[in-house]
Amino acid sequence: MYVLVLMGICWLLELLPIPATALIPIIAFPPLGIMTTAQTSMYYMKSSCMLFIGGLMVAIAIENSNLHRRVGLRVLLMVGSSPRLVLLGFMIPTAILSMWISNTASTAMMIPILEAVLVELGAHHRNMMMLAIAFAANVGGTGTLIGTPPNLVFFEFIGKLKGQPITFGSWMVFCAPLMFVNLLIAWLWLQLLFLPICRKNNKVKDELENISEKGETDIKTLLTSRYKDLGSMSRHEYSVLGLFLLLVVLWLTRSPGFMTGWADLLPPGVTDATPAILISLIMFAVPAGAGGETLLNWKLVQEKLAWGVIVLLGGGFALAEGAERSCLNIWAGEQLAKLGGLPPQVLRIILSLLVSLITQVASNAATASMLLPVLLQLSQQLHLNPLYLMLPATLTTSLAFMLPVSTAPNAIVFAASGMRTVDMLKAGVGLTFITVFVTVGWTASVGIPIFSLDDFPDWAIPNNQSLASNFRKCL
């Protein structure tokens, strides 16, 4: 508990760089007798970390080929050029890109394009459009397992239970539609705040209605010019796109559940990290063009790979293992089990709101690393399906819209826009609560037929002994 509190304070107040704080278990666990240095160090490169590395390397190849910029501009051209459609046009590609590449990269890519469009839209749309990119990047990360680190933290913990139903495909079936629902809500919410329809004599509304056809034409001309500057798709882009689509197919067909997957034909233990690393290695070998340069090179990976996030993931896994070995998880679960008298639906809402408040001021990966093991323990004690509490809590860590420090996209947009903290807070508070309740409701409805959340499955039963006897043994 001491190490947990120490790391929590450092993460919350950023007394040290966030990845540096994640190294504390290597210093603290051995002398405290929790785990040896060798045992602790093993948790800094688990299968989930390798999956993240593979996904990031593919994302770097996408960025290096300029494929992400082509996708973003193409979507903007398709949706239209009125302010409402431009708003949607920026949010859709940002969210889709954030499903596959880091939300930081997708945000940074869209900002320069937006700056050019804002010249035509006008200064009064600036905060709305900037916030749209940040919110879309945060929501987009929930769509896939590799979209954001908390998803991988969840996958690592739930993956310890043999027979659990979470795969890359099942996650997308459940979370991708929810992502688009929350994206639609964010789009409507920003319009309600910045483009009110029902208020009469409103200056912003009048300006919106008076936007000339010439202004919309200018925006379309600008976007068309930017798209034409990219030229036709190169061999480089086609190669990256083909390998990326192959990777997605491999992820979706590894073990889909409703049919035999390719991993079911191999010895057990093959995870989603294997195809991610495979495709990455192929990218190091495939030529990008006639010049002999390959789709991916190690210098580029060294410069752009988010090594700090990998250390952060590993530190969270080490911290969680230390909590399990010391029985802190069991103790915390027993304390939270006192809430067991509450209806499960109420308990899920309370815990999701708690996670949401913490993640506004702390790293979402750190929040997930600290809380998800406790929620797993609590679920087992209350005989609830672990996904019942853990899924909405995991997704909620990405719904951080209130403060610049909440997520990297928020910080980038805050710096680029020049808005005040209170401006982001006003827009983010309502959206946070709405999306949290929608996520909880989605889990209670869609999650039941997909994951049988209304049952306590065999795979969730603790191995061999009751939690109480295990607790006494640890003590």
C-alpha positions as CSV (number, residue, x, y, z in Angstrom):
1,M,0.0,0.0,0.0
2,Y,2.9,2.3,0.8
3,V,4.3,1.9,-2.7
4,L,0.9,2.3,-4.3
5,V,0.3,5.5,-2.4
6,L,3.8,6.8,-3.2
7,M,3.4,6.1,-6.9
8,G,-0.2,7.5,-6.9
9,I,1.0,10.8,-5.4
10,C,3.9,11.1,-7.9
11,W,1.6,10.3,-10.8
12,L,-1.1,12.7,-9.6
13,L,1.2,15.7,-8.9
14,E,3.8,14.7,-11.6
15,L,6.6,15.1,-9.1
16,L,8.6,12.9,-11.5
17,P,8.0,12.2,-15.2
18,I,5.1,9.8,-15.4
19,P,7.2,6.9,-17.0
20,A,10.0,7.5,-14.4
21,T,7.5,7.0,-11.6
22,A,6.6,3.6,-13.1
23,L,10.2,2.5,-12.3
24,I,9.6,2.8,-8.5
25,P,8.6,-0.9,-8.0
26,I,12.1,-2.0,-9.2
27,I,13.6,0.1,-6.3
28,A,10.9,-0.5,-3.7
29,F,9.7,-4.1,-4.0
30,P,13.0,-6.0,-3.4
31,P,14.0,-4.4,-0.1
32,L,10.4,-4.6,1.1
33,G,10.4,-8.4,0.4
34,I,7.5,-8.2,-2.1
35,M,9.3,-9.4,-5.2
36,T,12.9,-9.8,-6.2
37,T,14.5,-7.4,-8.7
38,A,14.4,-10.2,-11.4
39,Q,10.8,-11.0,-10.7
40,T,9.7,-7.3,-10.7
41,S,11.7,-6.6,-13.9
42,M,9.9,-9.3,-15.8
43,Y,6.6,-7.3,-15.7
44,Y,8.1,-4.5,-17.8
45,M,7.9,-6.5,-21.0
46,K,4.8,-8.6,-21.0
47,S,2.7,-9.8,-23.9
48,S,0.6,-6.6,-23.8
49,C,3.7,-4.5,-24.0
50,M,4.8,-6.4,-27.1
51,L,1.4,-5.9,-28.6
52,F,1.6,-2.2,-28.0
53,I,5.1,-2.0,-29.5
54,G,3.9,-3.9,-32.6
55,G,0.9,-1.6,-32.9
56,L,3.0,1.5,-32.5
57,M,5.6,0.4,-35.1
58,V,2.8,-0.2,-37.6
59,A,1.4,3.3,-36.7
60,I,4.8,4.8,-37.3
61,A,4.9,3.2,-40.8
62,I,1.4,4.7,-41.5
63,E,2.5,8.2,-40.4
64,N,5.8,7.8,-42.4
65,S,3.9,7.0,-45.6
66,N,1.5,10.0,-45.1
67,L,-1.4,7.5,-45.4
68,H,-3.0,9.0,-42.2
69,R,-3.1,12.5,-43.8
70,R,-4.7,11.2,-47.0
71,V,-7.4,9.5,-45.0
72,G,-8.1,12.6,-42.9
73,L,-8.3,14.9,-45.8
74,R,-10.4,12.5,-47.8
75,V,-13.0,12.2,-45.0
76,L,-13.1,16.0,-44.7
77,L,-13.9,16.3,-48.4
78,M,-16.6,13.7,-48.2
79,V,-18.7,15.2,-45.4
80,G,-19.2,18.8,-46.7
81,S,-18.0,22.3,-45.8
82,S,-20.6,23.9,-43.6
83,P,-19.4,24.5,-40.0
84,R,-21.5,21.6,-38.6
85,L,-20.2,19.2,-41.2
86,V,-16.7,20.4,-41.0
87,L,-16.9,19.8,-37.2
88,L,-18.0,16.2,-37.9
89,G,-15.5,15.9,-40.7
90,F,-12.6,16.6,-38.3
91,M,-14.0,14.3,-35.6
92,I,-14.5,11.2,-37.7
93,P,-11.0,10.8,-39.1
94,T,-9.4,11.8,-35.8
95,A,-11.4,9.1,-34.0
96,I,-10.8,6.5,-36.6
97,L,-7.0,7.2,-36.7
98,S,-6.9,7.1,-32.9
99,M,-8.2,3.6,-33.0
100,W,-5.0,2.5,-34.7
101,I,-2.3,5.1,-34.0
102,S,-1.7,7.1,-30.8
103,N,-4.2,9.7,-30.0
104,T,-1.3,12.1,-29.6
105,A,-0.2,11.6,-33.2
106,S,-3.7,11.8,-34.6
107,T,-4.3,15.1,-32.7
108,A,-1.0,16.6,-33.8
109,M,-1.7,15.6,-37.4
110,M,-5.1,17.3,-37.5
111,I,-4.2,20.6,-35.9
112,P,-2.3,22.1,-38.9
113,I,-5.2,21.2,-41.2
114,L,-7.6,22.7,-38.8
115,E,-5.6,26.0,-38.6
116,A,-5.9,26.4,-42.3
117,V,-9.7,25.7,-42.3
118,L,-10.3,28.1,-39.4
119,V,-9.1,31.0,-41.6
120,E,-12.3,30.4,-43.6
121,L,-14.6,29.4,-40.7
122,G,-13.8,32.4,-38.5
123,A,-12.2,32.9,-35.0
124,H,-15.4,32.3,-33.1
125,H,-15.3,28.6,-34.2
126,R,-11.8,28.1,-32.9
127,N,-12.4,26.6,-29.4
128,M,-15.2,24.4,-30.7
129,M,-13.1,22.9,-33.5
130,M,-10.1,22.5,-31.3
131,L,-12.1,20.7,-28.5
132,A,-13.7,18.5,-31.2
133,I,-10.3,17.1,-32.1
134,A,-9.3,16.4,-28.5
135,F,-12.6,14.8,-27.6
136,A,-12.6,12.7,-30.8
137,A,-9.1,11.5,-30.1
138,N,-10.0,10.5,-26.6
139,V,-13.2,8.7,-27.7
140,G,-11.4,7.0,-30.7
141,G,-8.9,5.2,-28.4
142,T,-11.7,3.1,-27.0
143,G,-12.5,1.4,-30.3
144,T,-9.7,-1.2,-30.4
145,L,-7.5,-3.0,-27.9
146,I,-4.4,-1.1,-29.0
147,G,-6.2,2.3,-29.2
148,T,-5.0,3.5,-25.8
149,P,-2.9,2.0,-22.9
150,P,-5.8,1.4,-20.4
151,N,-7.3,-1.1,-22.9
152,L,-4.1,-3.1,-22.8
153,V,-3.9,-2.9,-19.0
154,F,-7.4,-4.4,-18.8
155,F,-6.5,-7.1,-21.4
156,E,-3.4,-8.1,-19.4
157,F,-5.4,-8.5,-16.1
158,I,-8.4,-10.2,-17.6
159,G,-6.1,-12.4,-19.7
160,K,-4.9,-14.1,-16.5
161,L,-8.3,-15.9,-16.3
162,K,-8.4,-18.9,-18.6
163,G,-11.4,-19.0,-20.8
164,Q,-12.3,-15.3,-20.6
165,P,-14.0,-14.0,-23.8
166,I,-12.0,-10.9,-24.6
167,T,-10.1,-11.0,-28.0
168,F,-9.3,-8.2,-30.4
169,G,-12.4,-9.1,-32.4
170,S,-14.8,-9.3,-29.5
171,W,-13.5,-6.0,-28.1
172,M,-14.2,-4.3,-31.5
173,V,-17.7,-5.8,-31.7
174,F,-18.6,-4.4,-28.3
175,C,-16.6,-1.1,-28.2
176,A,-16.4,0.2,-31.8
177,P,-20.2,0.9,-32.0
178,L,-20.0,2.5,-28.6
179,M,-17.2,4.6,-29.8
180,F,-19.3,6.0,-32.7
181,V,-22.2,6.6,-30.3
182,N,-20.0,8.6,-27.9
183,L,-18.5,10.4,-30.9
184,L,-22.0,11.4,-32.1
185,I,-22.9,12.6,-28.6
186,A,-19.7,14.7,-28.5
187,W,-20.6,16.2,-31.9
188,L,-24.1,17.1,-30.8
189,W,-22.8,18.4,-27.4
190,L,-20.3,20.8,-29.0
191,Q,-23.0,22.1,-31.4
192,L,-25.3,22.7,-28.4
193,L,-22.6,24.7,-26.6
194,F,-21.2,26.6,-29.6
195,L,-23.8,26.5,-32.4
196,P,-27.1,26.8,-30.5
197,I,-30.1,26.2,-32.7
198,C,-33.0,27.3,-30.4
199,R,-31.7,30.6,-29.0
200,K,-33.1,33.6,-30.8
201,N,-31.0,36.8,-31.4
202,N,-27.8,34.8,-30.7
203,K,-24.7,36.4,-32.3
204,V,-23.1,33.1,-33.0
205,K,-26.3,31.7,-34.6
206,D,-26.6,34.8,-36.8
207,E,-23.0,34.4,-37.9
208,L,-23.6,30.8,-38.6
209,E,-26.6,31.5,-40.7
210,N,-24.9,34.3,-42.6
211,I,-21.9,32.2,-43.7
212,S,-21.8,32.7,-47.5
213,E,-21.7,30.0,-50.1
214,K,-18.4,31.5,-51.1
215,G,-17.0,30.8,-47.6
216,E,-18.0,27.1,-47.8
217,T,-16.6,26.9,-51.3
218,D,-13.3,28.4,-50.1
219,I,-13.0,25.7,-47.5
220,K,-13.7,23.0,-50.0
221,T,-11.2,24.5,-52.4
222,L,-8.6,24.6,-49.6
223,L,-9.1,21.0,-48.6
224,T,-9.1,19.9,-52.3
225,S,-5.8,21.7,-52.8
226,R,-4.3,20.0,-49.8
227,Y,-5.4,16.6,-51.0
228,K,-4.1,17.2,-54.5
229,D,-0.8,18.2,-53.1
230,L,-0.5,14.6,-51.8
231,G,-0.6,13.3,-55.4
232,S,-1.8,9.9,-56.3
233,M,-1.3,7.0,-53.9
234,S,2.3,5.8,-54.0
235,R,3.6,2.3,-53.8
236,H,4.7,3.2,-50.3
237,E,1.2,4.0,-49.2
238,Y,-0.3,0.9,-51.0
239,S,2.2,-1.4,-49.3
240,V,1.6,0.1,-45.8
241,L,-2.2,0.0,-46.4
242,G,-2.1,-3.7,-47.5
243,L,0.0,-4.8,-44.6
244,F,-2.1,-2.8,-42.1
245,L,-5.3,-4.4,-43.5
246,L,-3.6,-7.9,-43.3
247,L,-2.8,-7.2,-39.6
248,V,-6.4,-6.2,-38.8
249,V,-7.6,-9.4,-40.5
250,L,-5.1,-11.5,-38.5
251,W,-6.3,-9.8,-35.3
252,L,-9.9,-10.4,-36.0
253,T,-9.5,-14.0,-37.0
254,R,-7.0,-15.1,-34.3
255,S,-9.7,-16.6,-32.2
256,P,-13.1,-15.1,-33.1
257,G,-15.2,-17.5,-31.0
258,F,-18.0,-18.2,-33.5
259,M,-15.6,-20.1,-35.7
260,T,-12.2,-21.7,-35.6
261,G,-9.4,-19.1,-35.7
262,W,-5.9,-19.5,-37.0
263,A,-4.5,-19.5,-33.5
264,D,-6.7,-22.4,-32.6
265,L,-4.7,-24.5,-35.1
266,L,-1.4,-23.7,-33.4
267,P,0.0,-24.6,-29.9
268,P,-1.7,-22.6,-27.1
269,G,-0.2,-19.3,-26.0
270,V,-0.3,-17.3,-29.3
271,T,-1.6,-13.8,-28.6
272,D,-2.4,-10.7,-30.6
273,A,1.2,-9.5,-30.1
274,T,2.5,-12.2,-32.5
275,P,0.8,-10.9,-35.7
276,A,1.6,-7.3,-34.7
277,I,5.3,-8.1,-34.4
278,L,5.2,-10.2,-37.6
279,I,3.7,-7.4,-39.7
280,S,6.2,-4.9,-38.2
281,L,9.2,-7.2,-39.2
282,I,7.8,-7.5,-42.7
283,M,7.7,-3.7,-42.9
284,F,11.4,-3.6,-42.1
285,A,12.0,-5.8,-45.1
286,V,9.5,-4.5,-47.8
287,P,10.9,-1.7,-50.0
288,A,8.9,1.5,-50.0
289,G,10.0,2.4,-53.6
290,A,12.7,2.2,-56.1
291,G,15.3,3.9,-53.8
292,G,15.7,0.9,-51.7
293,E,14.3,2.4,-48.5
294,T,12.0,0.1,-46.6
295,L,8.5,0.8,-45.2
296,L,10.0,1.0,-41.7
297,N,13.5,1.6,-40.5
298,W,15.0,1.3,-37.0
299,K,16.1,4.9,-36.8
300,L,12.6,6.1,-37.3
301,V,11.3,3.7,-34.7
302,Q,13.9,4.9,-32.2
303,E,12.8,8.5,-32.7
304,K,9.1,8.0,-32.7
305,L,8.2,5.0,-30.6
306,A,6.6,6.0,-27.3
307,W,9.1,4.2,-25.0
308,G,7.8,6.0,-22.0
309,V,4.3,4.6,-22.4
310,I,5.8,1.1,-22.5
311,V,7.6,1.7,-19.3
312,L,4.4,3.1,-17.8
313,L,2.5,0.0,-18.8
314,G,5.2,-2.3,-17.3
315,G,5.3,-0.3,-14.0
316,G,1.5,-0.7,-13.8
317,F,1.8,-4.4,-14.3
318,A,4.5,-4.7,-11.7
319,L,2.5,-2.7,-9.2
320,A,-0.5,-4.8,-9.8
321,E,1.5,-8.0,-9.3
322,G,3.0,-6.6,-6.0
323,A,-0.5,-5.8,-4.8
324,E,-1.6,-9.4,-5.6
325,R,1.4,-11.1,-3.9
326,S,1.1,-8.9,-0.8
327,C,-2.7,-9.6,-0.7
328,L,-3.5,-5.9,-0.9
329,N,-6.0,-6.6,-3.7
330,I,-7.8,-9.0,-1.5
331,W,-7.9,-6.6,1.4
332,A,-9.1,-3.7,-0.8
333,G,-11.7,-6.0,-2.4
334,E,-13.0,-6.9,1.1
335,Q,-13.3,-3.2,2.0
336,L,-15.2,-2.5,-1.2
337,A,-17.3,-5.6,-0.8
338,K,-19.1,-3.6,2.0
339,L,-20.8,-1.9,-0.9
340,G,-22.1,-5.2,-2.0
341,G,-25.5,-4.3,-0.4
342,L,-26.0,-1.9,-3.3
343,P,-27.7,-3.0,-6.5
344,P,-25.0,-4.0,-9.0
345,Q,-26.2,-1.3,-11.4
346,V,-25.7,1.4,-8.8
347,L,-22.3,0.0,-7.8
348,R,-21.2,0.0,-11.4
349,I,-22.3,3.7,-11.8
350,I,-20.5,4.8,-8.6
351,L,-17.3,3.0,-9.5
352,S,-17.3,4.3,-13.1
353,L,-17.8,7.9,-11.8
354,L,-15.0,7.4,-9.3
355,V,-12.7,6.2,-12.1
356,S,-13.8,9.2,-14.3
357,L,-12.9,11.7,-11.6
358,I,-9.5,10.2,-10.9
359,T,-8.6,10.0,-14.6
360,Q,-9.2,13.7,-15.1
361,V,-6.1,14.5,-13.0
362,A,-4.0,11.3,-13.3
363,S,-2.7,9.3,-16.2
364,N,-5.4,7.0,-17.6
365,A,-2.9,4.1,-17.8
366,A,-1.9,4.7,-14.2
367,T,-5.5,4.9,-13.1
368,A,-6.3,1.6,-14.8
369,S,-3.2,-0.1,-13.4
370,M,-4.2,0.9,-9.8
371,L,-7.9,0.2,-9.9
372,L,-8.6,-2.6,-12.3
373,P,-7.0,-5.4,-10.2
374,V,-9.1,-4.2,-7.3
375,L,-12.3,-4.3,-9.4
376,L,-11.3,-7.8,-10.5
377,Q,-11.0,-8.9,-6.9
378,L,-14.3,-7.2,-6.0
379,S,-16.1,-8.8,-8.8
380,Q,-15.0,-12.3,-7.7
381,Q,-16.0,-11.6,-4.1
382,L,-19.5,-10.4,-5.1
383,H,-19.9,-13.2,-7.6
384,L,-20.3,-10.8,-10.5
385,N,-18.9,-11.2,-14.0
386,P,-15.6,-9.3,-13.8
387,L,-16.4,-7.6,-17.1
388,Y,-19.5,-6.2,-15.5
389,L,-17.3,-3.7,-13.5
390,M,-14.0,-3.7,-15.4
391,L,-15.2,-3.0,-18.9
392,P,-17.0,0.3,-18.1
393,A,-14.2,1.3,-15.7
394,T,-11.6,0.8,-18.5
395,L,-13.5,2.7,-21.1
396,T,-14.2,5.5,-18.6
397,T,-10.5,6.2,-18.2
398,S,-10.5,7.4,-21.8
399,L,-13.5,9.7,-21.3
400,A,-11.3,12.5,-19.8
401,F,-12.5,15.8,-21.3
402,M,-12.3,18.3,-18.4
403,L,-8.7,19.5,-18.0
404,P,-5.6,20.0,-20.1
405,V,-3.7,17.6,-17.9
406,S,-6.3,14.8,-18.4
407,T,-4.9,13.4,-21.6
408,A,-2.2,14.3,-24.2
409,P,-4.8,15.4,-26.8
410,N,-6.3,17.8,-24.3
411,A,-2.9,19.3,-23.6
412,I,-2.0,19.7,-27.3
413,V,-5.3,21.4,-28.1
414,F,-5.1,23.6,-25.0
415,A,-1.6,24.8,-26.1
416,A,-2.6,25.3,-29.8
417,S,-5.9,27.1,-29.1
418,G,-4.9,29.6,-26.4
419,M,-8.2,28.8,-24.6
420,R,-8.5,29.1,-20.8
421,T,-8.7,26.0,-18.6
422,V,-12.2,27.1,-17.6
423,D,-13.3,26.9,-21.3
424,M,-12.2,23.3,-21.5
425,L,-13.8,22.5,-18.1
426,K,-17.2,24.0,-19.1
427,A,-17.3,21.9,-22.3
428,G,-15.9,18.8,-20.7
429,V,-17.9,18.4,-17.5
430,G,-21.3,17.7,-19.1
431,L,-19.8,15.5,-21.9
432,T,-17.9,13.4,-19.3
433,F,-21.0,12.6,-17.3
434,I,-23.1,11.9,-20.4
435,T,-20.6,9.6,-22.0
436,V,-20.0,7.8,-18.6
437,F,-23.7,7.0,-18.2
438,V,-24.0,6.0,-21.9
439,T,-21.0,3.7,-21.5
440,V,-22.5,2.1,-18.3
441,G,-25.9,1.7,-20.1
442,W,-24.2,0.2,-23.1
443,T,-22.5,-2.4,-20.9
444,A,-25.7,-3.3,-19.2
445,S,-27.6,-3.7,-22.5
446,V,-25.2,-4.7,-25.4
447,G,-22.7,-6.4,-23.0
448,I,-25.2,-9.0,-21.8
449,P,-25.8,-10.8,-25.1
450,I,-22.1,-10.5,-26.2
451,F,-20.3,-11.4,-22.9
452,S,-23.2,-12.9,-20.7
453,L,-22.6,-10.2,-18.1
454,D,-25.6,-11.4,-16.1
455,D,-23.8,-14.7,-15.2
456,F,-20.9,-15.4,-12.9
457,P,-18.9,-17.6,-15.4
458,D,-16.6,-20.5,-14.5
459,W,-13.5,-18.7,-15.8
460,A,-14.0,-16.0,-13.1
461,I,-13.9,-18.4,-10.2
462,P,-10.6,-18.1,-8.3
463,N,-8.4,-21.2,-8.7
464,N,-8.4,-24.0,-6.1
465,Q,-9.3,-22.1,-3.0
466,S,-11.7,-19.5,-1.7
467,L,-10.6,-15.9,-1.4
468,A,-10.9,-16.0,2.3
469,S,-8.5,-19.0,2.7
470,N,-6.1,-17.4,0.2
471,F,-6.2,-14.2,2.3
472,R,-5.4,-16.1,5.5
473,K,-2.6,-17.9,3.7
474,C,-1.1,-14.6,2.5
475,L,-1.3,-13.2,6.0
